[in-house]
Amino acid sequence: MSLLEVKGLTAGYGSVPVVRDVGLSVERGELVALLGANGAGKTTTLLAISGLVRTYQGEIRLDGRPVGGLPPAHRARAGIQHVPEDRSLFPSLTVDETLGLAAGGRRSAEWVLEYFPALRGLGGRRVAALSGGEQQMLALARALCRDPSLLIVDEMSLGLAPLVVSAFFPVLRRVAAERGCGVVIVEQHVHLALRWVDRVHVMAGGRVVASGTTGEMRPRIDELTSAYLGED
Ligand code: ATP
């Protein structure tokens, strides 16, 4: 049984479906990328999995359990953590306060800092004073504090230098392997994603148009790029 199984998902905003009949799966310990041009429906798909946009049809199962009818907070409790594109951090909180709130007081966030040692010296610093890369680390660390079974990360590279972004991929790999969670990301940098992820779903026009392991997709990348992905 897959960790996440999405079948026939149709979701969108108001009365307008944006993604149609989307199917995808994520296994435990696996890193999966959703690729596609701007407006292909990647963000909407992730939001639908977390319960943050309206789902009209389809099934979303986590560990075999249907979660598609649950409100977002219940899905979070069931093990889904979402790092949104804008990171949604509170600028006036410090790093320690951000992680302390996420860890819920009793639990320690210490193990999370093993993955992001650069945050160790920044405990007293306010979010507003962090660099973009540090903010992204904090957003990921905050999500990990809740020990998710499924980590969803939207456009982690937005606004960051390629060198900074490439440092996050090995961390996500380690997280997936060591914590046994599934990780699904949206990534604009196709070649970077293909270097690190296990499996890829390509979206265009609100549908999944190609899926496969990274090994299967690599030889098709030129064809897929010109058909669906635009410039990398
Ligand atoms: P991007 O890389 O630009 O984020 P994406 O593949 O993530 O692209 P989505 O953000 O899911 O695509 O957007 C898919 C479609 O949904 C677009 O046509 C967009 O205009 C529309 N859309 C996105 N957000 C809303 C919203 N809040 N209300 C109505 N339509 C929206």
Residues whose N, C-alpha, C, O or C-beta is under 5 A from the ligand:
A	BS01	ATP	Y13 V18 A37 N38 G39 A40 G41 K42 T43 T44 T45
